[in-house]
């Protein structure tokens, strides 16, 4: 089974939603998604919980998680799609789109 990582800074918004949607739509026998952040927030944004609840996806127990370097290394061994630190899009546009 493949593991897909959705990462962002706070793991309180977009990456939580992306992982939830992936898990909703993907065949669980073939792939699953996880999410994490480089500086996790204290909670998933209320707006995210409400938006996902409106479409029938419950994130009420979701918690922001820290993106461990070891986790990235394990995933990058199996996938060429893990960006390097030098190519970190979030770092280049941090603050441009807000937090989460």
Backbone bond lengths (Angstrom), bond angles and torsions (degrees), N, CA, C in turn:
res aa  C-N    CA-C-N  psi(-1)  N-CA   C-N-CA  omega(-1)  CA-C   N-CA-C  phi
1 X - - - 1.445 - - 1.529 108.71 -
2 X 1.320 116.26 140.11 1.464 121.93 178.13 1.526 109.50 -89.94
3 X 1.318 115.42 146.49 1.460 122.14 174.12 1.519 107.84 -115.36
4 X 1.322 115.65 126.16 1.453 122.47 179.92 1.521 108.08 -105.70
5 X 1.315 117.32 131.21 1.460 122.16 179.88 1.520 109.74 -106.85
6 X 1.329 116.19 123.74 1.463 122.42 170.90 1.516 106.26 -104.74
7 X 1.323 116.80 117.76 1.455 121.15 -175.21 1.526 110.84 -121.99
8 X 1.318 114.96 146.63 1.459 121.93 173.35 1.523 107.05 -152.60
9 X 1.277 117.57 -169.52 1.463 119.76 -176.55 1.531 111.00 -74.46
10 X 1.323 118.23 -60.00 1.466 120.99 -171.72 1.522 115.51 -95.29
11 X 1.318 118.09 -12.28 1.463 122.56 -178.96 1.522 110.86 51.12
12 X 1.309 115.60 39.89 1.466 121.07 -177.51 1.522 112.24 -123.21
13 X 1.323 117.33 0.09 1.455 119.99 -176.20 1.512 112.56 -145.62
14 X 1.328 115.58 -96.61 1.474 121.07 -171.99 1.519 113.77 -57.20
15 X 1.311 118.38 -46.19 1.468 119.39 -176.83 1.524 111.54 -67.90
16 X 1.330 117.05 -33.80 1.468 120.24 175.64 1.526 110.17 -63.33
17 X 1.335 115.82 -45.24 1.464 120.49 -179.93 1.530 111.00 -65.38
18 X 1.310 117.07 -43.25 1.463 120.90 -178.73 1.527 110.84 -61.52
19 X 1.322 116.81 -45.82 1.468 120.00 179.57 1.524 110.89 -64.40
20 X 1.321 116.63 -41.35 1.468 120.13 179.74 1.522 111.31 -63.04
21 X 1.337 116.57 -44.34 1.466 119.63 178.68 1.521 111.10 -64.89
22 X 1.317 116.45 -42.70 1.468 119.63 178.51 1.524 109.78 -58.05
23 X 1.321 116.92 -48.67 1.462 120.76 -178.43 1.525 112.04 -65.03
24 X 1.302 116.54 -30.54 1.471 120.82 177.52 1.528 111.17 -69.18
25 X 1.317 116.64 -37.40 1.461 121.09 -171.92 1.532 114.80 -98.04
26 X 1.316 117.33 -23.68 1.466 120.93 -175.50 1.530 111.52 -82.56
27 X 1.311 115.15 156.16 1.461 121.68 173.09 1.529 107.12 -74.30
28 X 1.349 118.91 114.66 1.466 120.39 -175.88 1.534 113.88 -63.89
29 X 1.308 117.62 -16.56 1.463 120.04 176.61 1.531 111.38 -78.16
30 X 1.347 116.69 -17.56 1.456 120.47 -177.19 1.519 114.04 -107.17
31 X 1.350 117.47 -33.43 1.465 119.21 -176.00 1.522 110.58 -159.24
32 X 1.318 114.10 153.65 1.462 121.29 173.29 1.516 107.76 -142.42
33 X 1.317 115.25 157.99 1.463 119.86 -179.76 1.519 110.14 -116.29
34 X 1.318 114.13 148.39 1.453 122.20 170.63 1.527 106.63 -128.46
35 X 1.322 116.48 163.81 1.462 119.47 176.72 1.515 108.94 -137.25
36 X 1.327 115.04 154.00 1.460 120.79 179.93 1.524 108.17 -161.20
37 X 1.330 115.68 166.88 1.452 120.92 -179.38 1.512 112.45 -135.21
38 X 1.315 115.99 156.41 1.464 120.97 -179.63 1.528 111.93 -77.78
39 X 1.322 117.42 -22.28 1.471 123.42 176.08 1.528 107.08 -143.83
40 X 1.333 117.75 72.49 1.466 120.88 -171.20 1.519 113.69 -58.12
41 X 1.328 113.88 143.03 1.457 120.66 175.46 1.522 110.55 -75.20
42 X 1.305 115.90 -177.18 1.462 120.33 -178.81 1.527 112.44 -88.13
43 X 1.340 115.95 -18.57 1.472 119.75 -179.31 1.523 108.88 -159.53
44 X 1.320 115.05 162.03 1.466 120.25 173.16 1.523 106.72 -75.48
45 X 1.321 117.12 137.90 1.459 121.30 -178.23 1.531 111.78 -56.60
46 X 1.315 115.26 137.93 1.468 122.11 179.23 1.529 111.27 -55.71
47 X 1.322 116.94 -40.09 1.469 121.27 -179.98 1.527 111.87 -62.23
48 X 1.324 115.96 -34.81 1.466 120.94 177.53 1.521 109.95 -67.62
49 X 1.324 116.16 -46.38 1.474 120.29 178.93 1.519 111.00 -58.33
50 X 1.332 115.99 -44.86 1.468 120.70 -179.25 1.526 111.90 -66.85
51 X 1.320 116.51 -45.23 1.468 120.36 -179.29 1.521 111.58 -61.43
52 X 1.302 116.10 -43.58 1.459 119.19 -179.41 1.533 110.99 -70.72
53 X 1.311 117.19 -36.44 1.463 120.30 177.04 1.533 110.41 -61.49
54 X 1.334 117.24 -37.28 1.468 121.81 179.26 1.526 112.51 -60.51
55 X 1.331 117.34 -27.83 1.468 120.21 179.49 1.525 111.83 -103.48
56 X 1.336 116.12 11.62 1.460 120.33 173.98 1.516 116.07 87.18
57 X 1.327 117.59 16.71 1.465 121.05 178.10 1.518 108.45 -111.79
58 X 1.326 116.28 120.99 1.463 121.99 -176.39 1.526 110.80 -93.26
59 X 1.317 116.41 112.69 1.471 121.69 175.47 1.525 111.45 -110.18
60 X 1.327 117.00 18.61 1.461 120.25 -174.09 1.527 113.29 -61.36
61 X 1.317 118.49 -24.04 1.465 120.39 179.40 1.531 112.40 -100.09
62 X 1.320 117.36 0.60 1.473 120.92 -179.26 1.522 110.74 -68.66
63 X 1.304 115.71 140.61 1.463 122.88 177.78 1.521 109.04 -130.78
64 X 1.334 118.20 140.37 1.464 120.18 174.04 1.533 109.90 -59.48
65 X 1.325 114.77 138.47 1.465 120.21 -179.38 1.518 109.83 -123.01
66 X 1.322 115.10 149.93 1.461 122.16 179.90 1.523 109.85 -79.73
67 X 1.314 117.19 133.62 1.457 122.56 177.57 1.521 108.49 -81.61
68 X 1.290 115.83 102.77 1.452 121.35 180.00 1.525 110.11 -78.35
69 X 1.307 116.42 138.62 1.473 120.86 177.89 1.533 109.91 -58.20
70 X 1.318 117.17 -37.67 1.464 120.55 179.91 1.525 110.91 -62.29
71 X 1.323 117.23 -37.61 1.465 120.76 178.89 1.528 109.97 -64.88
72 X 1.332 116.21 -43.15 1.466 119.56 178.33 1.516 110.84 -63.12
73 X 1.336 116.77 -41.28 1.465 120.32 -179.38 1.521 110.96 -63.28
74 X 1.346 117.56 -41.83 1.472 120.60 178.54 1.522 110.66 -62.51
75 X 1.329 116.95 -42.78 1.451 120.38 -179.51 1.520 111.47 -70.52
76 X 1.327 117.82 -38.64 1.460 120.25 -177.16 1.520 111.41 -69.27
77 X 1.328 117.72 -23.29 1.459 120.40 176.10 1.524 110.99 -64.62
78 X 1.324 116.66 -25.09 1.459 121.04 -176.04 1.519 113.12 -108.31
79 X 1.318 118.29 -4.63 1.455 119.94 -175.01 1.520 111.08 -145.64
80 X 1.306 116.89 134.65 1.466 119.23 177.00 1.521 112.52 -82.25
81 X 1.327 118.80 4.15 1.459 121.84 -172.40 1.524 114.61 -99.54
82 X 1.328 118.09 9.71 1.458 120.53 176.80 1.515 108.04 -87.39
83 X 1.341 117.96 118.76 1.471 119.65 -176.59 1.521 111.59 -70.18
84 X 1.307 114.77 149.00 1.459 119.88 176.30 1.520 109.40 -81.01
85 X 1.305 116.49 168.15 1.465 120.11 177.82 1.527 111.02 -61.55
86 X 1.321 117.16 -35.17 1.454 120.98 -179.30 1.533 111.33 -67.77
87 X 1.322 116.73 -23.13 1.460 121.20 -177.30 1.527 110.24 -112.18
88 X 1.318 117.26 32.74 1.463 121.78 -175.80 1.523 109.61 -82.80
89 X 1.320 116.41 102.67 1.464 122.35 -177.39 1.526 111.39 -58.07
90 X 1.333 117.24 -41.30 1.466 120.38 -178.74 1.519 111.52 -59.55
91 X 1.317 116.50 -39.91 1.461 119.50 -178.62 1.525 111.15 -66.31
92 X 1.326 116.92 -33.90 1.458 119.61 -177.62 1.513 112.77 -74.89
93 X 1.336 117.61 -29.74 1.466 119.97 -176.35 1.524 112.18 -114.45
94 X 1.324 117.79 13.25 1.456 120.95 -177.99 1.518 109.83 -50.33
95 X 1.302 115.44 129.59 1.456 120.97 179.48 1.508 113.77 91.24
96 X 1.323 117.62 -15.44 1.460 120.13 -177.73 1.528 112.34 -68.50
97 X 1.332 116.08 -40.45 1.450 120.92 -175.24 1.527 113.12 -110.70
98 X 1.292 119.08 10.10 1.460 121.13 -177.64 1.506 110.20 90.67
99 X 1.319 116.74 -164.74 1.456 121.37 -175.68 1.510 110.21 -106.22
100 X 1.329 114.69 165.82 1.459 120.59 174.48 1.442 112.07 102.85
